[in-house]
Each structure stands twice: as C-alpha cells, then as structure tokens.
C-alpha cells in the first residue's frame, strides 16, 4: 500500500489554483472548476459548515488527484454509487462530469445529507439521489453510530471502529448491501468510505459472489481502515475480484 506525503493546504492551492476558499461567519464557501472530456468547464459552488471539517480529507484527495473517477467511460443510464458520501463532494463532481449517469449518495448523517441537498439545489444538480442511511452487511434497520464531535461530527463510525474520543450519536438508518445492489444495476463506479464497515460488506459479497457477480461495479475507490495486514488482505481480494490493479484504488 502506497503512503503518500500529506500536503499542506497552501501546497494544494498552489498545485490546483482553481480551488478558492472564502470564509464567512459559520460557513465555508468555495468553488471547484471541473472540466469534462468534451472540454466543458462547469463550476460547482459549495457551502459547508465551518465547525465540521470531516470533508477536508475528500477535498484534499481531489486536490492531490487521488481519485480515479475522472476518466470513466459510462454509458447512458449507468449508475454511480457513493457510499459514505459525507457532504457529497465526490457525488456532486460525478453528477457534473457525467450528466447522463444517476448518482446515488448514501450517508447516515442527516446534517451532511441536508447540506448536500442544499448544494444540489444551488448548482441545479438533478441527477443525484440522496439516501439518508448507512450501508453495511447487517440486517438491522438501525444501528448505533459514534463520532468525534470535536473534529468531524458528521463522520459517523460503527461500533467496531469507534475510538476512545468518540461519542455515541444515536441510532441511524441502515441498509443491507444486498438491497442496494438488488435495486441499482449497471454500476460504472463505486466510491466507498464507510469507516470500517467495508470489511463486512466485501466478506458478504465474496461469500455470495455467484449472486452478485453481474451486479459488481466496473471500478471502485475504497478507503480501507484498521490494521495494515487486514487492509492488505482486503486489497488483494479486490484485485482478484476485479482482475485489475487499475480499477482498485485505495486510500
């Protein structure tokens, strides 16, 4: 697993001068310029809460070009899934870059989903469907979640991944992965950042591979959590499953 040097915000701004920041009161207001394959530039205007910077990692990843969704070749009617969308930076970027795709954004945090809904309205994004729910391998309709309230209260963590400084933030909606893949077909890209629940999901998919083989996405970007050897085992499984290193990007 490659470990990349963390860049400062100033380095990111220097490398990507189109990223601008303006801060007013309790909100961050900034924009991202995206260029489609056809050379069309579309600006996304984004408003996010100043007190919660859990979205910073995603923004930093975009700035360092760590995501692998910029060169997709979707067909009309293809679907993109963003599990653990948080405030939806990836979802909105995909919605703008691939207007003929439907983007499905999942997150158990109601506040994050509310801001994503607001930003979709501001930018006139209509091909993005919001789901206020976690996605796991559990059949339970609700699950307990925890969060670091001082750093990123919108980043909800399941019980198996909670740390000492995490606070219980209540029970929130949950959807089993089989119900997601059972309803959403033709998935050209799956981005997953679900704070440790990825292991249970892929264990379930590996155990039921015959049922889901035709429903698997053609490309994934997954953030893996936990011990290094555990991460590497999952990554090796994914490489075998997708038969390509290029289509499995981990961070």
Secondary structure as UniProt FT lines:
FT   HELIX           9..15
FT   TURN            17..18
FT   STRAND          20..24
FT   TURN            25..26
FT   STRAND          27..35
FT   TURN            37..38
FT   STRAND          41..49
FT   TURN            50..51
FT   TURN            54..55
FT   HELIX           56..63
FT   TURN            64..65
FT   TURN            70..71
FT   TURN            76..77
FT   STRAND          79..83
FT   TURN            86..87
FT   HELIX           89..97
FT   TURN            98..100
FT   STRAND          102..106
FT   HELIX           110..123
FT   STRAND          128..131
FT   STRAND          134..136
FT   STRAND          142..147
FT   TURN            149..151
FT   TURN            153..154
FT   STRAND          157..158
FT   HELIX           159..161
FT   TURN            164..165
FT   STRAND          167..176
FT   HELIX           177..183
FT   STRAND          187..192
FT   TURN            195..197
FT   HELIX           198..207
FT   HELIX           209..212
FT   HELIX           213..215
FT   STRAND          220..222
FT   HELIX           228..242
FT   TURN            246..247
FT   STRAND          248..250
//
